[in-house]
Amino acid sequence: LRHARATQVRVTISAVTGCVSVEVVDDGLGLGHAPRRSGLENLRTRAEIVGGSFSVTQAVGGGTRLFWSVPA
């Protein structure tokens, strides 16, 4: 919220048979050209180590959508 200047954020956590996922969507400025993204790369690496996935995309209507998913 602080860096993106978002006014709203939605966090959805899902646990279904065989998969745990977290989606975070905000209405902020988006990622832009931030010089460091080590925290995001850490999330990607941790997901991939256990066969999961991680993505960062522009949210519908602006802002950012992060999606992290790993096998349960």
All heavy atoms as TSV, in Angstrom:
chain	resi	resn	atom	element	x	y	z
A	1	LEU	N	N	0.818	-1.198	0.000
A	1	LEU	CA	C	0.000	0.000	0.000
A	1	LEU	C	C	0.860	1.260	0.000
A	1	LEU	O	O	0.580	2.204	-0.715
A	1	LEU	CB	C	-0.909	0.018	1.230
A	1	LEU	CG	C	-2.050	-0.988	1.248
A	1	LEU	CD1	C	-2.741	-0.981	2.586
A	1	LEU	CD2	C	-3.015	-0.730	0.133
A	2	ARG	N	N	1.882	1.255	0.796
A	2	ARG	CA	C	2.703	2.448	0.956
A	2	ARG	C	C	3.393	2.829	-0.350
A	2	ARG	O	O	3.321	3.959	-0.789
A	2	ARG	CB	C	3.731	2.211	2.048
A	2	ARG	CG	C	4.689	3.361	2.234
A	2	ARG	CD	C	5.674	3.081	3.316
A	2	ARG	NE	N	6.221	1.739	3.150
A	2	ARG	CZ	C	7.266	1.288	3.795
A	2	ARG	NH1	N	7.870	2.036	4.667
A	2	ARG	NH2	N	7.708	0.074	3.589
A	3	HIS	N	N	4.075	1.899	-0.991
A	3	HIS	CA	C	4.826	2.219	-2.205
A	3	HIS	C	C	3.915	2.424	-3.412
A	3	HIS	O	O	4.198	3.241	-4.271
A	3	HIS	CB	C	5.844	1.125	-2.505
A	3	HIS	CG	C	6.855	0.953	-1.422
A	3	HIS	ND1	N	7.745	1.941	-1.076
A	3	HIS	CD2	C	7.099	-0.078	-0.589
A	3	HIS	CE1	C	8.504	1.511	-0.080
A	3	HIS	NE2	N	8.129	0.296	0.230
A	4	ALA	N	N	2.827	1.694	-3.463
A	4	ALA	CA	C	1.940	1.751	-4.623
A	4	ALA	C	C	0.914	2.869	-4.534
A	4	ALA	O	O	0.213	3.140	-5.492
A	4	ALA	CB	C	1.212	0.420	-4.782
A	5	ARG	N	N	0.816	3.476	-3.363
A	5	ARG	CA	C	-0.207	4.497	-3.117
A	5	ARG	C	C	-1.615	3.951	-3.356
A	5	ARG	O	O	-2.488	4.632	-3.879
A	5	ARG	CB	C	0.052	5.738	-3.959
A	5	ARG	CG	C	1.338	6.421	-3.622
A	5	ARG	CD	C	1.478	7.724	-4.359
A	5	ARG	NE	N	2.877	8.110	-4.349
A	5	ARG	CZ	C	3.451	8.771	-5.323
A	5	ARG	NH1	N	2.780	9.136	-6.378
A	5	ARG	NH2	N	4.718	9.083	-5.248
A	6	ALA	N	N	-1.805	2.719	-3.008
A	6	ALA	CA	C	-3.110	2.076	-3.174
A	6	ALA	C	C	-4.078	2.550	-2.093
A	6	ALA	O	O	-3.676	2.863	-0.979
A	6	ALA	CB	C	-2.957	0.559	-3.106
A	7	THR	N	N	-5.339	2.578	-2.449
A	7	THR	CA	C	-6.373	2.902	-1.474
A	7	THR	C	C	-7.138	1.658	-1.046
A	7	THR	O	O	-7.821	1.666	-0.028
A	7	THR	CB	C	-7.368	3.938	-2.027
A	7	THR	OG1	O	-7.984	3.415	-3.203
A	7	THR	CG2	C	-6.650	5.244	-2.347
A	8	GLN	N	N	-7.026	0.591	-1.850
A	8	GLN	CA	C	-7.697	-0.663	-1.531
A	8	GLN	C	C	-6.778	-1.827	-1.882
A	8	GLN	O	O	-6.016	-1.762	-2.845
A	8	GLN	CB	C	-8.987	-0.814	-2.329
A	8	GLN	CG	C	-10.029	0.220	-1.997
A	8	GLN	CD	C	-11.310	-0.023	-2.790
A	8	GLN	OE1	O	-11.473	-1.032	-3.469
A	8	GLN	NE2	N	-12.223	0.911	-2.699
A	9	VAL	N	N	-6.890	-2.884	-1.110
A	9	VAL	CA	C	-6.174	-4.122	-1.399
A	9	VAL	C	C	-7.098	-5.281	-1.037
A	9	VAL	O	O	-7.840	-5.216	-0.060
A	9	VAL	CB	C	-4.832	-4.217	-0.636
A	9	VAL	CG1	C	-5.051	-4.243	0.852
A	9	VAL	CG2	C	-4.024	-5.413	-1.097
A	10	ARG	N	N	-7.066	-6.317	-1.876
A	10	ARG	CA	C	-7.874	-7.521	-1.618
A	10	ARG	C	C	-6.918	-8.702	-1.546
A	10	ARG	O	O	-6.096	-8.896	-2.444
A	10	ARG	CB	C	-8.890	-7.734	-2.732
A	10	ARG	CG	C	-9.776	-8.970	-2.483
A	10	ARG	CD	C	-10.724	-9.231	-3.643
A	10	ARG	NE	N	-9.988	-9.850	-4.738
A	10	ARG	CZ	C	-9.952	-9.404	-5.983
A	10	ARG	NH1	N	-10.620	-8.322	-6.311
A	10	ARG	NH2	N	-9.262	-10.021	-6.909
A	11	VAL	N	N	-7.013	-9.476	-0.486
A	11	VAL	CA	C	-6.192	-10.667	-0.311
A	11	VAL	C	C	-7.122	-11.869	-0.271
A	11	VAL	O	O	-8.054	-11.906	0.530
A	11	VAL	CB	C	-5.365	-10.597	0.985
A	11	VAL	CG1	C	-4.547	-11.873	1.171
A	11	VAL	CG2	C	-4.469	-9.365	0.991
A	12	THR	N	N	-6.868	-12.833	-1.149
A	12	THR	CA	C	-7.674	-14.048	-1.198
A	12	THR	C	C	-6.752	-15.239	-0.992
A	12	THR	O	O	-5.777	-15.407	-1.731
A	12	THR	CB	C	-8.386	-14.191	-2.559
A	12	THR	OG1	O	-9.149	-13.006	-2.813
A	12	THR	CG2	C	-9.295	-15.402	-2.577
A	13	ILE	N	N	-7.043	-16.037	0.016
A	13	ILE	CA	C	-6.271	-17.241	0.314
A	13	ILE	C	C	-7.167	-18.431	0.058
A	13	ILE	O	O	-8.298	-18.475	0.541
A	13	ILE	CB	C	-5.774	-17.237	1.764
A	13	ILE	CG1	C	-4.899	-16.003	2.003
A	13	ILE	CG2	C	-5.018	-18.522	2.086
A	13	ILE	CD1	C	-4.568	-15.767	3.456
A	14	SER	N	N	-6.650	-19.378	-0.709
A	14	SER	CA	C	-7.449	-20.546	-1.071
A	14	SER	C	C	-6.662	-21.821	-0.783
A	14	SER	O	O	-5.479	-21.906	-1.105
A	14	SER	CB	C	-7.796	-20.477	-2.566
A	14	SER	OG	O	-8.463	-21.642	-2.966
A	15	ALA	N	N	-7.322	-22.778	-0.191
A	15	ALA	CA	C	-6.723	-24.084	0.055
A	15	ALA	C	C	-7.705	-25.136	-0.427
A	15	ALA	O	O	-8.773	-25.311	0.169
A	15	ALA	CB	C	-6.419	-24.269	1.529
A	16	VAL	N	N	-7.369	-25.754	-1.533
A	16	VAL	CA	C	-8.182	-26.834	-2.071
A	16	VAL	C	C	-7.306	-28.066	-2.175
A	16	VAL	O	O	-6.084	-27.978	-2.052
A	16	VAL	CB	C	-8.797	-26.476	-3.449
A	16	VAL	CG1	C	-9.772	-25.320	-3.324
A	16	VAL	CG2	C	-7.725	-26.148	-4.448
A	17	THR	N	N	-7.894	-29.190	-2.420
A	17	THR	CA	C	-7.148	-30.435	-2.475
A	17	THR	C	C	-5.929	-30.291	-3.375
A	17	THR	O	O	-6.054	-30.009	-4.567
A	17	THR	CB	C	-8.041	-31.579	-2.981
A	17	THR	OG1	O	-9.178	-31.678	-2.133
A	17	THR	CG2	C	-7.286	-32.890	-2.994
A	18	GLY	N	N	-4.766	-30.407	-2.778
A	18	GLY	CA	C	-3.526	-30.401	-3.544
A	18	GLY	C	C	-2.922	-29.050	-3.846
A	18	GLY	O	O	-1.877	-28.972	-4.482
A	19	CYS	N	N	-3.539	-27.937	-3.410
A	19	CYS	CA	C	-3.013	-26.630	-3.784
A	19	CYS	C	C	-3.383	-25.550	-2.757
A	19	CYS	O	O	-4.512	-25.488	-2.293
A	19	CYS	CB	C	-3.555	-26.233	-5.153
A	19	CYS	SG	S	-2.921	-24.677	-5.764
A	20	VAL	N	N	-2.405	-24.705	-2.461
A	20	VAL	CA	C	-2.634	-23.523	-1.630
A	20	VAL	C	C	-2.242	-22.317	-2.471
A	20	VAL	O	O	-1.180	-22.311	-3.092
A	20	VAL	CB	C	-1.786	-23.557	-0.341
A	20	VAL	CG1	C	-1.927	-22.261	0.440
A	20	VAL	CG2	C	-2.160	-24.748	0.517
A	21	SER	N	N	-3.107	-21.305	-2.528
A	21	SER	CA	C	-2.790	-20.125	-3.334
A	21	SER	C	C	-3.156	-18.845	-2.593
A	21	SER	O	O	-4.029	-18.832	-1.739
A	21	SER	CB	C	-3.507	-20.166	-4.686
A	21	SER	OG	O	-4.900	-20.134	-4.498
A	22	VAL	N	N	-2.428	-17.796	-2.946
A	22	VAL	CA	C	-2.667	-16.471	-2.383
A	22	VAL	C	C	-2.704	-15.487	-3.545
A	22	VAL	O	O	-1.804	-15.482	-4.393
A	22	VAL	CB	C	-1.551	-16.057	-1.396
A	22	VAL	CG1	C	-1.795	-14.663	-0.859
A	22	VAL	CG2	C	-1.424	-17.065	-0.264
A	23	GLU	N	N	-3.747	-14.671	-3.589
A	23	GLU	CA	C	-3.865	-13.620	-4.597
A	23	GLU	C	C	-3.978	-12.286	-3.865
A	23	GLU	O	O	-4.766	-12.142	-2.942
A	23	GLU	CB	C	-5.100	-13.833	-5.467
A	23	GLU	CG	C	-5.270	-12.734	-6.498
A	23	GLU	CD	C	-6.574	-12.845	-7.258
A	23	GLU	OE1	O	-7.632	-12.996	-6.606
A	23	GLU	OE2	O	-6.526	-12.778	-8.484
A	24	VAL	N	N	-3.166	-11.320	-4.284
A	24	VAL	CA	C	-3.208	-9.980	-3.720
A	24	VAL	C	C	-3.414	-9.013	-4.877
A	24	VAL	O	O	-2.645	-9.017	-5.842
A	24	VAL	CB	C	-1.903	-9.628	-2.972
A	24	VAL	CG1	C	-1.971	-8.215	-2.398
A	24	VAL	CG2	C	-1.612	-10.643	-1.882
A	25	VAL	N	N	-4.472	-8.203	-4.795
A	25	VAL	CA	C	-4.793	-7.245	-5.848
A	25	VAL	C	C	-4.952	-5.872	-5.205
A	25	VAL	O	O	-5.664	-5.738	-4.209
A	25	VAL	CB	C	-6.097	-7.626	-6.591
A	25	VAL	CG1	C	-6.423	-6.615	-7.673
A	25	VAL	CG2	C	-5.998	-9.032	-7.167
A	26	ASP	N	N	-4.278	-4.859	-5.774
A	26	ASP	CA	C	-4.459	-3.506	-5.262
A	26	ASP	C	C	-4.845	-2.563	-6.391
A	26	ASP	O	O	-4.810	-2.932	-7.559
A	26	ASP	CB	C	-3.219	-3.008	-4.510
A	26	ASP	CG	C	-2.031	-2.715	-5.404
A	26	ASP	OD1	O	-2.217	-2.253	-6.553
A	26	ASP	OD2	O	-0.898	-2.918	-4.963
A	27	ASP	N	N	-5.227	-1.337	-6.020
A	27	ASP	CA	C	-5.621	-0.337	-7.011
A	27	ASP	C	C	-4.585	0.788	-7.097
A	27	ASP	O	O	-4.902	1.912	-7.417
A	27	ASP	CB	C	-7.009	0.236	-6.686
A	27	ASP	CG	C	-7.037	1.012	-5.386
A	27	ASP	OD1	O	-6.055	0.951	-4.606
A	27	ASP	OD2	O	-8.043	1.694	-5.134
A	28	GLY	N	N	-3.340	0.446	-6.822
A	28	GLY	CA	C	-2.271	1.442	-6.793
A	28	GLY	C	C	-1.695	1.768	-8.165
A	28	GLY	O	O	-2.314	1.545	-9.200
A	29	LEU	N	N	-0.471	2.254	-8.133
A	29	LEU	CA	C	0.211	2.726	-9.336
A	29	LEU	C	C	0.799	1.608	-10.187
A	29	LEU	O	O	1.230	1.857	-11.305
A	29	LEU	CB	C	1.350	3.682	-8.935
A	29	LEU	CG	C	0.932	4.917	-8.154
A	29	LEU	CD1	C	2.166	5.683	-7.702
A	29	LEU	CD2	C	0.028	5.789	-8.994
A	30	GLY	N	N	0.878	0.415	-9.679
A	30	GLY	CA	C	1.531	-0.669	-10.399
A	30	GLY	C	C	2.998	-0.727	-10.035
A	30	GLY	O	O	3.493	0.059	-9.231
A	31	LEU	N	N	3.736	-1.658	-10.644
A	31	LEU	CA	C	5.133	-1.849	-10.292
A	31	LEU	C	C	6.058	-0.779	-10.855
A	31	LEU	O	O	7.068	-0.458	-10.252
A	31	LEU	CB	C	5.614	-3.221	-10.770
A	31	LEU	CG	C	5.072	-4.396	-9.978
A	31	LEU	CD1	C	5.516	-5.693	-10.620
A	31	LEU	CD2	C	5.534	-4.332	-8.545
A	32	GLY	N	N	5.747	-0.279	-12.017
A	32	GLY	CA	C	6.633	0.713	-12.616
A	32	GLY	C	C	7.999	0.124	-12.896
A	32	GLY	O	O	8.136	-1.050	-13.214
A	33	HIS	N	N	9.032	0.928	-12.715
A	33	HIS	CA	C	10.403	0.484	-12.990
A	33	HIS	C	C	11.228	0.494	-11.715
A	33	HIS	O	O	12.279	1.113	-11.643
A	33	HIS	CB	C	11.045	1.395	-14.044
A	33	HIS	CG	C	10.337	1.336	-15.352
A	33	HIS	ND1	N	10.386	0.239	-16.164
A	33	HIS	CD2	C	9.529	2.225	-15.975
A	33	HIS	CE1	C	9.648	0.452	-17.243
A	33	HIS	NE2	N	9.109	1.650	-17.144
A	34	ALA	N	N	10.738	-0.183	-10.700
A	34	ALA	CA	C	11.449	-0.248	-9.426
A	34	ALA	C	C	12.812	-0.894	-9.636
A	34	ALA	O	O	12.913	-1.934	-10.286
A	34	ALA	CB	C	10.635	-1.042	-8.408
A	35	PRO	N	N	13.877	-0.294	-9.103
A	35	PRO	CA	C	15.218	-0.836	-9.311
A	35	PRO	C	C	15.449	-2.169	-8.610
A	35	PRO	O	O	16.217	-2.986	-9.082
A	35	PRO	CB	C	16.135	0.244	-8.734
A	35	PRO	CG	C	15.283	1.023	-7.799
A	35	PRO	CD	C	13.883	0.936	-8.332
A	36	ARG	N	N	14.775	-2.418	-7.483
A	36	ARG	CA	C	14.958	-3.666	-6.750
A	36	ARG	C	C	13.636	-4.396	-6.646
A	36	ARG	O	O	12.622	-3.809	-6.327
A	36	ARG	CB	C	15.484	-3.386	-5.351
A	36	ARG	CG	C	16.880	-2.811	-5.361
A	36	ARG	CD	C	17.422	-2.693	-3.965
A	36	ARG	NE	N	17.498	-4.028	-3.372
A	36	ARG	CZ	C	17.520	-4.255	-2.074
A	36	ARG	NH1	N	17.456	-3.263	-1.227
A	36	ARG	NH2	N	17.590	-5.476	-1.600
A	37	ARG	N	N	13.695	-5.671	-6.902
A	37	ARG	CA	C	12.506	-6.514	-6.750
A	37	ARG	C	C	12.879	-7.813	-6.066
A	37	ARG	O	O	12.342	-8.870	-6.367
A	37	ARG	CB	C	11.872	-6.791	-8.111
A	37	ARG	CG	C	11.329	-5.517	-8.732
A	37	ARG	CD	C	10.503	-5.812	-9.936
A	37	ARG	NE	N	10.039	-4.536	-10.485
A	37	ARG	CZ	C	9.402	-4.427	-11.602
A	37	ARG	NH1	N	9.134	-5.490	-12.318
A	37	ARG	NH2	N	9.004	-3.258	-12.034
A	38	SER	N	N	13.832	-7.740	-5.158
A	38	SER	CA	C	14.345	-8.948	-4.518
A	38	SER	C	C	13.261	-9.684	-3.736
A	38	SER	O	O	13.258	-10.912	-3.691
A	38	SER	CB	C	15.530	-8.616	-3.613
A	38	SER	OG	O	15.171	-7.642	-2.652
A	39	GLY	N	N	12.327	-8.966	-3.126
A	39	GLY	CA	C	11.247	-9.622	-2.398
A	39	GLY	C	C	10.350	-10.428	-3.313
A	39	GLY	O	O	9.948	-11.552	-2.989
A	40	LEU	N	N	10.054	-9.874	-4.487
A	40	LEU	CA	C	9.221	-10.588	-5.455
A	40	LEU	C	C	9.964	-11.799	-6.013
A	40	LEU	O	O	9.382	-12.870	-6.203
A	40	LEU	CB	C	8.802	-9.654	-6.592
A	40	LEU	CG	C	7.912	-8.484	-6.180
A	40	LEU	CD1	C	7.612	-7.600	-7.388
A	40	LEU	CD2	C	6.638	-8.960	-5.527
A	41	GLU	N	N	11.252	-11.655	-6.276
A	41	GLU	CA	C	12.036	-12.794	-6.771
A	41	GLU	C	C	12.131	-13.887	-5.713
A	41	GLU	O	O	12.134	-15.076	-6.032
A	41	GLU	CB	C	13.426	-12.345	-7.218
A	41	GLU	CG	C	13.409	-11.623	-8.547
A	41	GLU	CD	C	12.737	-12.440	-9.654
A	41	GLU	OE1	O	13.013	-13.659	-9.805
A	41	GLU	OE2	O	11.907	-11.856	-10.377
A	42	ASN	N	N	12.179	-13.507	-4.445
A	42	ASN	CA	C	12.190	-14.481	-3.363
A	42	ASN	C	C	10.891	-15.282	-3.348
A	42	ASN	O	O	10.903	-16.505	-3.190
A	42	ASN	CB	C	12.406	-13.768	-2.030
A	42	ASN	CG	C	12.534	-14.730	-0.882
A	42	ASN	OD1	O	13.062	-15.822	-1.020
A	42	ASN	ND2	N	12.055	-14.320	0.280
A	43	LEU	N	N	9.753	-14.612	-3.547
A	43	LEU	CA	C	8.473	-15.326	-3.615
A	43	LEU	C	C	8.445	-16.304	-4.780
A	43	LEU	O	O	7.970	-17.432	-4.659
A	43	LEU	CB	C	7.319	-14.323	-3.735
A	43	LEU	CG	C	6.992	-13.516	-2.489
A	43	LEU	CD1	C	5.994	-12.416	-2.823
A	43	LEU	CD2	C	6.466	-14.416	-1.392
A	44	ARG	N	N	8.965	-15.867	-5.931
A	44	ARG	CA	C	9.007	-16.734	-7.112
A	44	ARG	C	C	9.895	-17.959	-6.860
A	44	ARG	O	O	9.508	-19.096	-7.119
A	44	ARG	CB	C	9.532	-15.968	-8.324
A	44	ARG	CG	C	9.619	-16.808	-9.598
A	44	ARG	CD	C	10.220	-16.053	-10.773
A	44	ARG	NE	N	9.722	-14.702	-10.913
A	44	ARG	CZ	C	8.548	-14.357	-11.451
A	44	ARG	NH1	N	7.724	-15.302	-11.879
A	44	ARG	NH2	N	8.203	-13.096	-11.551
A	45	THR	N	N	11.072	-17.729	-6.324
A	45	THR	CA	C	12.016	-18.822	-6.069
A	45	THR	C	C	11.442	-19.834	-5.095
A	45	THR	O	O	11.504	-21.041	-5.335
A	45	THR	CB	C	13.341	-18.256	-5.520
A	45	THR	OG1	O	13.907	-17.384	-6.504
A	45	THR	CG2	C	14.324	-19.361	-5.194
A	46	ARG	N	N	10.849	-19.359	-4.016
A	46	ARG	CA	C	10.286	-20.277	-3.016
A	46	ARG	C	C	9.143	-21.110	-3.588
A	46	ARG	O	O	9.009	-22.293	-3.283
A	46	ARG	CB	C	9.823	-19.511	-1.791
A	46	ARG	CG	C	10.967	-18.986	-0.969
A	46	ARG	CD	C	10.470	-18.091	0.159
A	46	ARG	NE	N	11.564	-17.584	0.931
A	46	ARG	CZ	C	11.945	-18.093	2.113
A	46	ARG	NH1	N	11.319	-19.121	2.613
A	46	ARG	NH2	N	12.954	-17.549	2.761
A	47	ALA	N	N	8.327	-20.508	-4.428
A	47	ALA	CA	C	7.233	-21.264	-5.054
A	47	ALA	C	C	7.788	-22.308	-6.009
A	47	ALA	O	O	7.371	-23.472	-5.992
A	47	ALA	CB	C	6.290	-20.317	-5.790
A	48	GLU	N	N	8.740	-21.910	-6.850
A	48	GLU	CA	C	9.280	-22.820	-7.861
A	48	GLU	C	C	10.048	-23.987	-7.252
A	48	GLU	O	O	10.035	-25.090	-7.789
A	48	GLU	CB	C	10.153	-22.049	-8.846
A	48	GLU	CG	C	9.323	-21.137	-9.740
A	48	GLU	CD	C	10.157	-20.253	-10.653
A	48	GLU	OE1	O	11.401	-20.208	-10.498
A	48	GLU	OE2	O	9.545	-19.598	-11.526
A	49	ILE	N	N	10.700	-23.777	-6.113
A	49	ILE	CA	C	11.455	-24.849	-5.447
A	49	ILE	C	C	10.545	-26.032	-5.116
A	49	ILE	O	O	10.971	-27.187	-5.200
A	49	ILE	CB	C	12.144	-24.319	-4.167
A	49	ILE	CG1	C	13.362	-23.482	-4.555
A	49	ILE	CG2	C	12.536	-25.451	-3.227
A	49	ILE	CD1	C	14.008	-22.751	-3.386
A	50	VAL	N	N	9.299	-25.762	-4.777
A	50	VAL	CA	C	8.377	-26.846	-4.405
A	50	VAL	C	C	7.387	-27.180	-5.519
A	50	VAL	O	O	6.379	-27.836	-5.292
A	50	VAL	CB	C	7.629	-26.524	-3.090
A	50	VAL	CG1	C	8.603	-26.436	-1.932
A	50	VAL	CG2	C	6.814	-25.257	-3.219
A	51	GLY	N	N	7.664	-26.699	-6.742
A	51	GLY	CA	C	6.801	-27.028	-7.874
A	51	GLY	C	C	5.616	-26.106	-8.051
A	51	GLY	O	O	4.660	-26.449	-8.752
A	52	GLY	N	N	5.656	-24.942	-7.435
A	52	GLY	CA	C	4.560	-23.988	-7.548
A	52	GLY	C	C	4.852	-22.901	-8.558
A	52	GLY	O	O	5.769	-23.015	-9.379
A	53	SER	N	N	4.075	-21.825	-8.476
A	53	SER	CA	C	4.252	-20.731	-9.427
A	53	SER	C	C	3.986	-19.389	-8.757
A	53	SER	O	O	3.361	-19.319	-7.701
A	53	SER	CB	C	3.314	-20.902	-10.623
A	53	SER	OG	O	1.965	-20.827	-10.191
A	54	PHE	N	N	4.471	-18.335	-9.410
A	54	PHE	CA	C	4.276	-16.975	-8.922
A	54	PHE	C	C	4.210	-16.058	-10.130
A	54	PHE	O	O	4.993	-16.197	-11.077
A	54	PHE	CB	C	5.442	-16.561	-8.018
A	54	PHE	CG	C	5.367	-15.127	-7.579
A	54	PHE	CD1	C	4.438	-14.717	-6.643
A	54	PHE	CD2	C	6.217	-14.190	-8.117
A	54	PHE	CE1	C	4.365	-13.393	-6.238
A	54	PHE	CE2	C	6.164	-12.858	-7.720
A	54	PHE	CZ	C	5.229	-12.465	-6.778
A	55	SER	N	N	3.265	-15.125	-10.112
A	55	SER	CA	C	3.186	-14.159	-11.208
A	55	SER	C	C	2.792	-12.792	-10.666
A	55	SER	O	O	2.115	-12.682	-9.645
A	55	SER	CB	C	2.174	-14.604	-12.267
A	55	SER	OG	O	0.867	-14.638	-11.726
A	56	VAL	N	N	3.256	-11.769	-11.363
A	56	VAL	CA	C	2.898	-10.383	-11.061
A	56	VAL	C	C	2.429	-9.776	-12.366
A	56	VAL	O	O	3.162	-9.786	-13.359
A	56	VAL	CB	C	4.098	-9.580	-10.522
A	56	VAL	CG1	C	3.676	-8.150	-10.216
A	56	VAL	CG2	C	4.686	-10.233	-9.304
A	57	THR	N	N	1.195	-9.277	-12.375
A	57	THR	CA	C	0.628	-8.688	-13.581
A	57	THR	C	C	-0.111	-7.409	-13.229
A	57	THR	O	O	-0.352	-7.124	-12.053
A	57	THR	CB	C	-0.356	-9.659	-14.271
A	57	THR	OG1	O	-1.386	-10.012	-13.340
A	57	THR	CG2	C	0.345	-10.917	-14.755
A	58	GLN	N	N	-0.479	-6.683	-14.247
A	58	GLN	CA	C	-1.314	-5.507	-14.028
A	58	GLN	C	C	-2.727	-5.979	-13.714
A	58	GLN	O	O	-3.254	-6.875	-14.369
A	58	GLN	CB	C	-1.344	-4.618	-15.261
A	58	GLN	CG	C	-2.160	-3.360	-15.059
A	58	GLN	CD	C	-2.057	-2.416	-16.239
A	58	GLN	OE1	O	-1.252	-2.603	-17.131
A	58	GLN	NE2	N	-2.888	-1.403	-16.249
A	59	ALA	N	N	-3.333	-5.391	-12.705
A	59	ALA	CA	C	-4.694	-5.755	-12.336
A	59	ALA	C	C	-5.679	-5.113	-13.305
A	59	ALA	O	O	-5.402	-4.072	-13.890
A	59	ALA	CB	C	-4.997	-5.289	-10.905
A	60	VAL	N	N	-6.823	-5.745	-13.468
A	60	VAL	CA	C	-7.879	-5.171	-14.297
A	60	VAL	C	C	-8.282	-3.822	-13.700
A	60	VAL	O	O	-8.539	-3.719	-12.509
A	60	VAL	CB	C	-9.100	-6.132	-14.352
A	60	VAL	CG1	C	-10.248	-5.481	-15.098
A	60	VAL	CG2	C	-8.706	-7.452	-14.991
A	61	GLY	N	N	-8.252	-2.795	-14.491
A	61	GLY	CA	C	-8.605	-1.460	-14.010
A	61	GLY	C	C	-7.435	-0.694	-13.421
A	61	GLY	O	O	-7.603	0.405	-12.919
A	62	GLY	N	N	-6.230	-1.275	-13.446
A	62	GLY	CA	C	-5.042	-0.629	-12.897
A	62	GLY	C	C	-4.613	-1.274	-11.602
A	62	GLY	O	O	-5.321	-2.083	-11.024
A	63	GLY	N	N	-3.445	-0.948	-11.151
A	63	GLY	CA	C	-2.913	-1.565	-9.948
A	63	GLY	C	C	-2.120	-2.801	-10.269
A	63	GLY	O	O	-1.675	-3.012	-11.393
A	64	THR	N	N	-1.951	-3.648	-9.274
A	64	THR	CA	C	-1.099	-4.830	-9.404
A	64	THR	C	C	-1.818	-6.056	-8.883
A	64	THR	O	O	-2.556	-5.997	-7.896
A	64	THR	CB	C	0.207	-4.633	-8.611
A	64	THR	OG1	O	0.853	-3.444	-9.073
A	64	THR	CG2	C	1.162	-5.791	-8.785
A	65	ARG	N	N	-1.576	-7.199	-9.549
A	65	ARG	CA	C	-2.102	-8.488	-9.099
A	65	ARG	C	C	-0.931	-9.435	-8.916
A	65	ARG	O	O	-0.149	-9.651	-9.847
A	65	ARG	CB	C	-3.065	-9.076	-10.123
A	65	ARG	CG	C	-3.562	-10.468	-9.751
A	65	ARG	CD	C	-4.425	-11.063	-10.862
A	65	ARG	NE	N	-4.922	-12.375	-10.506
A	65	ARG	CZ	C	-4.355	-13.529	-10.849
A	65	ARG	NH1	N	-3.237	-13.527	-11.576
A	65	ARG	NH2	N	-4.878	-14.681	-10.492
A	66	LEU	N	N	-0.784	-9.985	-7.715
A	66	LEU	CA	C	0.220	-11.002	-7.427
A	66	LEU	C	C	-0.508	-12.300	-7.168
A	66	LEU	O	O	-1.514	-12.332	-6.446
A	66	LEU	CB	C	1.034	-10.642	-6.187
A	66	LEU	CG	C	1.988	-9.472	-6.303
A	66	LEU	CD1	C	1.274	-8.169	-5.999
A	66	LEU	CD2	C	3.153	-9.657	-5.381
A	67	PHE	N	N	0.005	-13.376	-7.757
A	67	PHE	CA	C	-0.613	-14.681	-7.545
A	67	PHE	C	C	0.496	-15.679	-7.226
A	67	PHE	O	O	1.453	-15.831	-7.986
A	67	PHE	CB	C	-1.403	-15.148	-8.776
A	67	PHE	CG	C	-2.150	-16.423	-8.536
A	67	PHE	CD1	C	-3.328	-16.422	-7.818
A	67	PHE	CD2	C	-1.658	-17.617	-9.010
A	67	PHE	CE1	C	-4.021	-17.599	-7.578
A	67	PHE	CE2	C	-2.332	-18.802	-8.787
A	67	PHE	CZ	C	-3.519	-18.795	-8.063
A	68	TRP	N	N	0.366	-16.350	-6.088
A	68	TRP	CA	C	1.355	-17.314	-5.600
A	68	TRP	C	C	0.637	-18.615	-5.313
A	68	TRP	O	O	-0.406	-18.617	-4.650
A	68	TRP	CB	C	1.982	-16.751	-4.326
A	68	TRP	CG	C	3.081	-17.530	-3.711
A	68	TRP	CD1	C	4.413	-17.452	-4.019
A	68	TRP	CD2	C	2.993	-18.462	-2.629
A	68	TRP	NE1	N	5.144	-18.275	-3.203
A	68	TRP	CE2	C	4.288	-18.913	-2.338
A	68	TRP	CE3	C	1.920	-18.952	-1.895
A	68	TRP	CZ2	C	4.554	-19.840	-1.347
A	68	TRP	CZ3	C	2.189	-19.888	-0.894
A	68	TRP	CH2	C	3.506	-20.314	-0.635
A	69	SER	N	N	1.162	-19.733	-5.830
A	69	SER	CA	C	0.492	-21.016	-5.678
A	69	SER	C	C	1.522	-22.121	-5.491
A	69	SER	O	O	2.536	-22.150	-6.188
A	69	SER	CB	C	-0.364	-21.294	-6.913
A	69	SER	OG	O	-1.012	-22.542	-6.805
A	70	VAL	N	N	1.251	-23.016	-4.547
A	70	VAL	CA	C	2.156	-24.154	-4.295
A	70	VAL	C	C	1.330	-25.407	-4.026
A	70	VAL	O	O	0.188	-25.328	-3.568
A	70	VAL	CB	C	3.100	-23.885	-3.097
A	70	VAL	CG1	C	4.049	-22.753	-3.391
A	70	VAL	CG2	C	2.331	-23.632	-1.820
A	71	PRO	N	N	1.924	-26.567	-4.308
A	71	PRO	CA	C	1.231	-27.809	-3.971
A	71	PRO	C	C	1.097	-27.944	-2.459
A	71	PRO	O	O	1.986	-27.525	-1.707
A	71	PRO	CB	C	2.150	-28.903	-4.522
A	71	PRO	CG	C	3.130	-28.227	-5.406
A	71	PRO	CD	C	3.188	-26.797	-4.989
A	72	ALA	N	N	0.000	-28.515	-2.035
A	72	ALA	CA	C	-0.219	-28.705	-0.584
A	72	ALA	C	C	0.378	-30.017	-0.137
A	72	ALA	O	O	0.525	-30.934	-0.865
A	72	ALA	CB	C	-1.713	-28.679	-0.282
